[in-house]
């Protein structure tokens, strides 16, 4: 519960990483945090849709916690997204300043390609914020597949496949240990590049990491976009 000092009630905002999808991979600290919040904000990609992040932590949420879902546009309309982020942030600020602890759940780790960051930067100067880390999809894939991400003096590059082609080509050519995220949109082009660079045999593709629908592809050359989900990641390690 919020800490009271005189007439001042000190509440806090918590950004909570849910991990990749398996509820058993949610951290102990995340579970403990869910038990002390009053309100939980959950992101939904489509208005009225289901929140995957919420489904992961659902069993850990006390009945007393009020859940409010908010729509986060997933498109290329920056103006629309900015308005949504600002409105949600302002709503959270008002609630926290009223003395209620507010949580926000996000897939994986909150600091890795997460919409949470856009909310965070609008809150930090207004209210107290604590971010709870979560297991990233690529960490989970590496462990579950017994594939080292990076060793010794090698560099690890985490690259979104929405980057420009020159950046992708440079990374594939010059680095040995690579995490390719956001592969869904340009999937065929990425597979073609990995094949052309002779990296297909050094890559593993996992779709829906740690979920019941998880699919692992150790031979990526003949995988089609229709076979994977939006939640797909490719690990490349030229030393394997």
LUMVO-91135 format. One record per residue: residue in one letter; x, y, z of N, C-alpha, C, O in turn. Coordinates in pm, whole numbers, plus 50000, padded with zeros to 5 digits. Layout:
N
AXYZXYZXYZXYZ...
//
This chain:
240
X500844988050000500005000050000500885012550000502045011750040X500355024049956501145036349955501625039950095500965036950194X502775046450102503345050750229502875064850261503015073950179X502315066850381501815079950419502805087150510503275081450608X503105099450475503985107650557503245120650584503165129450498X502695121850708501845133350737500605132650651499895122650650X500345143450578499195143950488499565139350348498695138050262X500865136950324501335133350191501335118250172501945111050250X500665113550069500635099350039501595096549924501455102049815X502575087849950503605084849852503255071949778503435061049833X502775073049657502485061349575503505060649462504305069749442X503475049549390504525047149291503945040349167502905033749172X504655042149057504325035248933505345024348907506555026648919X504875012348873505755000948850505624995948705504524992548661X506714995648634506744989248502507224974948522508314972748575X506424965248481506684951248515506884942748389505964941348308X508084937148374508344928048264507774914348293508004908848400X507014908948198506354896048220507204884148174506854872648200X508304886948106509054876048045508454872347911507524878947865X508964861647847508574858547709507184852847689506634853947579X506584846847793505244841447773504834830647871503674830047911X505744822147908505454811648006505304818048144506244824448192X504144816548208503934822848340504964818648445505234826048539X505554806748429506544802148526507864809648513508734808448599X508014817448405509234825348385509084839648437510014847548426X507924843048492507744856048556508594856148683508584846448758X509324866948707510234867348822509474868348954508334872848959X510134864149060509564865249195509264879849227508224882949285X510174888749188509964903049217508744908449144508004916649198X508524903849022507344908248947506074903749018505114911349029X506074891349064504894886049135504654893849264503504897249295X505704896749338505574904449462505054918549434504274924049512X505494924249323505044937749288503564937849252502844947049290X503114927749180501704926849144500814926149267499654930349263X501354920849376500564919449499500414932549576499544933649663X501234942549543501154954949620500614966849541500604978149590X500154964349418499574975349342498064976049363497434966349406X497504987649333496064989549342495394988349205494274983449193X496114992949104495584993148968496634987748872497814991048885X496214979648776497114974448674496664979148537495534976748495X497564986048467497304990448330497884980048235499054976348246X497074975448141497554965448046497414970747903496394976647868X498444968547821498384973447682497664963847590497784951647603X496894969447497496254961147395496574967147258496444979147237X497004958547165497384963147031496164967046949496224975946864X495034960246975493794963346906492744967147009492644960847115X491964977246979490934981447074489954970047100489384964147008X489774967047229488884956147266489534942447257488894932347284X490824942247218491524929547204492064924547337491934931347440X492654912747335493204906847456494664910747472495394912147374X495084912647595496464916047625497234903347658496924896547756X498254900247576499084888447602499824890147734499954880547811X500314902247760501034904847885500144901848006500604896148105X498874905747997497934903148107497714888148124497674883248237X497564881048014497294866648024498444859248092498224849048158X499664864248076500844857848136500814858848288501164849348357X500394870448339500454872848485499104871448553499004873648674X498094867748479496724867648532496604860248665495924865048756X497234848848677497094840748799497814846748919497604842249032X498654856648896499404862749006498764875649056499274881849150X497674879848995497054892649029495974890649136495044882849114X496074897249250495044896149354493694901249303493634909949216X492634895949357491284900049316491024914749343490184920949279X491744920249439491524934249477492064944249375491714956049379X492904939649284493524948649187492554951849074491954942949013X492404964749047491564969048935492404968748808493514973948805X491874962648703492584961548576491944970748473490734970248449X492774979348413492274988048307493134985848182494354987048186X492454982648072493174980547947493164993347864492155000347856X494304996247804494435008147722495035004647586495954996547576X494495010947484494895008047346496185015247309496285027447321X497165007547264498425012947213498465010447063498664999047022X498285020546981498285018546836499605012546788500685017346825X499525002146706500714995946649500704998446498500404989546419X501035010746461501055014446319502165024646295502995027046382X502165030546178503215040246144502705054646154503345063846103X501555056446219501015069846239501575075346370500985073446476X502705082146361503385087046481502525096646561502565096646684X501745105046493500905114746562499865107546648499625111546762X499265097146593498265089446668498895082646789498305082446897X500085077246770500755070446880501155080346990501015077347109X501645091846951502055102047049500875106347135501015107947256X499735108147072498525112247147498135101347246497815104247361X498165088847201497785077647288498735076647406498295075247520X500045077347380501035076347488500855087547590500925085347710X500625099647539500465111147628499215109847714499245112547834X498125105647653496855104247727496975093647836496495095547948X497605082347802497765071547900498685075948013498425073148130X499765082847979500705087648080500025097448175500205096748297X499235106648121498555116448204497555109748297497395113848412X496875099448249495935091948332496665085248448496195085448561X497825079248419498615072548523499095082648627499065079848747X499545094148582500045104448675498945108548773499195109648893X497755110748722496625114848807496335104048912496115107149029X496335091348869496015080448962497075079149070496755077749188X498345079449029499435078149128499435089749225499635087849344X499205101849175499185113549263497985113349358497975120549458X496995105249326495835103849416496145094149529495345092549621X497315087549523497735078749631497645063849602497745055649693X497435060349475497315046249441498555041349365499075048249277X499025029349402500135023149330499615017149199498625009849196X500315020249091499885015948958500965007248895502145010748899X500554996148836501474987548764501154987748616500034990648575X502164984648536502004983748391502794971548345503994970748368X502124962048281502814949848237503214950848090502474956248008X504384945348060504874945547924505644932747896506294927347986X505564927747774506214915147737507734915947749508334926547727X508334904747782509784904147787510364913047894509894913048008X511384920647857511994930347947511514944347909511474947647791X511154952648006510594965847976511514975147899511054984847838X512824972447902513774981547838514264976747702515214982447647X513634966447648514054961247517512884962047419511944954147425X512944971747329511924973647226510514973047284509654965847233X510284980647388508984980347453508314994047448508955004347469X507024994047420506245006447422506285012747561506055024747575X506565004747660506675009747798507605021747808507365030847887X508665021747730509655032547738509035046047705509395056247763X508095046247610507445058747572506565064147685506395076247699X506015055047765505255059247882506225063847991506005074248055X507275056248012508265059348114508815073548100508885080948199X509205077347980509805090447961508825101947987509245113348006X507545099047987506545109248016506185109648165505475118748210X506665099848241506315098948383507445102948477507185107848587X508675101048436509815101948527509935115148601510375115548716X509545125948538509655139048603508425142448686508365153048749X507445133648685506175136748751505915128148875505385133048974X506275115348868505985105948977507165096448995508055095748910X507155089249106508215079349129507945066849046506815061849041X509005061948981508875050448892509885039748931511045042648960X509425027248931510325015848950510055005848839508915001948815X511115001648772510984992148662511504978448705512624977148754X510674968248684511004954548722511424946948596510614945448505X512654942248589513124935448467512414922248444511874916148536X512434917948318511864904948282512824897548191513744903548135X512614884748174513444876748086513084880047941511914879547903X514074883347861513824886647720513584873947640513984863047680X512944875447526512684863947440513984857547393514094845347389X514964865847358516194859947305517024853047413517734843447384X516954857847537517624850747646516984837247669517664827147690X515654837147665514944824647684515234814647571515444802847596X515264819647449515554810847335516944804947347517134792947328X517924813147379519294808347392519384797347497520024787047474X518754799447611518804789547718518034776747682518534765647700X516824778447631515994766747602516574758347489516334746247482X517354764747399517954757547288519414753847314520084748247227X519904757047435521304754247470522274760047367523244753647326X521984772547328522834779547231523424792047296522674801447325X524724792347320525324804447377525064816647289525214816047167X524664827647352524454840047277525774846247236525954850347122X526704846947331527974853747305528994849147410528624846347524X530254848447371531294843747462532574851947444532774858747344X533424851047547534764856847544534734871647506534074879547572X535444875447400535544889647363534624893447247534744904347191X533714884547212532794887547103531794898347145531504900047264X531274905447046530214915247070528874908747036528784900346946X527854912547109526494907947079525704919647021525614930247082X525134917646903524344928146839522874923946839522524913246791X522034932546894520584930446891520024940146788520104952346805X519474934646681519094942946566517634940746527517214929346509X516854951546515515484949846464515534948846312516254956446247X514784939646256514814937746111514014948446037513834947645916X513544958246110512934970146049514004980746020513694991445967X515274977646054516374986946027516604987645876516104979245801X517364997845832517624999045689518514987645641519274981745718X518404984645511519094973045453520614973845471521264963645498X521174985645457522614987245471523074983445612524114977045628X522314987245711522644984145851522564969045875523424963345943X521544962745821521394948245837522554940945770523134931845829X522884944745648523974938345575525294939945649526074930345659X525554951745700526814954245773526904945245896527954939545924X525804943945968525784935746089526024920946056526824914346122X525344915945954525494901945917526904898945868527404887745884X527534908645810528884906645756529974907645863530944900045860X529804916845957530914920346046530814914746188531794915446263X529674909246227529534904246364529214889246365528564884046275X529694882646469529504868146480528244864346557527624854146528X527874872446655526764869046746525664879546731525844891146768X524524875246678523474884846640522104879846685521774868046671X521324888946738519904886346767519094894646669519204906846665X518274887946590517414894946494515984894846548515354884446560X515504906846579514154908246633513264915146528513754920546429X511974914746553510994920846462511184915346320511214922946223X511294902146310511594895846181510364893846094510484891045974X509174895146152507954891246081507694899345954507404893645849X507814912345963507434920945852508234918145725507674916745617X509544917145739510434915045625511024900945625512184898945590X510224891345665510744877945692511454871745572512584866945586X510834871545456511464865345339512794871845306513774864945277X512824885045311514064892245280515184888645380516344887245341X514814887045507515814883545609516334869445587517544867145596X515454859945557515874846245531516794845845408517804838745408X516434853345305517264853845183518654859445214519654854645161X518704869645300520004875545336520854865745415522044864145388X520244859145513520984849445594521534838245506522654833645527X520754833945410521194823545318522334828545230523324821545210X522184840745178523204846445091524534848545163525594846945104X524474852045290525684854145370526234841045427527234841145499X525604829945395526064817045444525824815045593526574807845659X524774821245645524514820945789523324811945828523054810145946X522634806545729521454798345760521794786745852521014783545942X522934780545833523314769045915523774773046054523954764546141X523964785946075524374790846207523224797746280523434804146382X522014796246228520854803546282519784794046335519644782746289X519034798946433517844792046481516714802246490516924813546535X515544798246447514354806746449513354800746546513044788946539X512864809146637511834804546731510644813946725510774826146736X509474808046707508224815546704507444812346831507324800646869X506894822646896506114820947019506944814547131506524804747193X508094820147155509024814747255508344812547390507734821747444X508464800447443508004796147575506484794447586505994790047690X505734797947482504284796047484503934781847438504794774647386X502694777847457502264764647413502434762847263502634751747214X502354773947189502444773547043503884774846993504104776546874X504854773947083506244775847043506644766046932506344754146937X507324771646831507854763546722509304767246699509644779046693X510154757146686511584759246668511984754346529511644743246489X512714762846457513194759246324514724760046324515304770846334X515354748546313516824748346308517324749146163518494752146140X516444746446067516744748745926515774759345876514594756545851X516274771445862515394782845835515164785245686514324793445649X515884778245600515884781545457514534779745389514224787045295X513734770245435512454767645369511244772045452510104768545420X511494779545558510394784445642509724796345572510414805045521X508414796645571507674807745511507054816545618506914812545734X506694828345579506094837945671504784832545730504434835745843X504084824645653502804819045697502964809145812502004806145882X504174804145831504424794145935504774800146071504784793146172X505044813046074505494819346198504484829546248503544833146177X504704834146370503854844646427504614857746433505814858446404X503914868046472504554881146492505664880146596506674887246587X505494871346694506474869846802507514859446763507524848246814X508394863346673509434854446623510784861346629510904873246603X511804853446663513164858746680514164848846621513974836746628X515224854246561516284845946505517594848646579517984860246596X518264838146622519594839346682520624834346583520454823746522X521694841946566522794838146479524074837846561524394847346631X524804826846551526124826046616527034818646518526924806546500X527934826146455528804820446353529804810546409530424802946335X529954810646541530924801446603530314787846632531014778646675X529004786446609528314773746634528054766646501527484755746499
//
